[in-house]
Amino acid sequence: MMWMTMLAYRPFLDPIPLDRYWLFLLLPLVLGVAVVYKAIKLDDLNELPRQALWLAGQIVVYMALAAAILWVITELA
């Protein structure tokens, strides 16, 4: 029984090596957040896909803008 616990996957101690691909994982995360947020806020769910894509686009643009501003600040300092 002891060997079963030794072979178990421990996500916080042995994470999956996704260091090179983490930026691509932001897009599904942003889209998921936008869909859930709009599903809660909208009265008519017929507009959900368009509204969720619009919100996801806004999130991505503002995240890129914030990253650019922080990059400029760190380069000037």
Buried (B, 14 or more C-beta within 10 A) or exposed (E): EEEEEEEEEEEEEEEEEEEEEEEEEEEEEBBEBBBEBBEEEEEEEEEBEEBBBEBBEEBBEEEEEEEEEEEEEEEEE
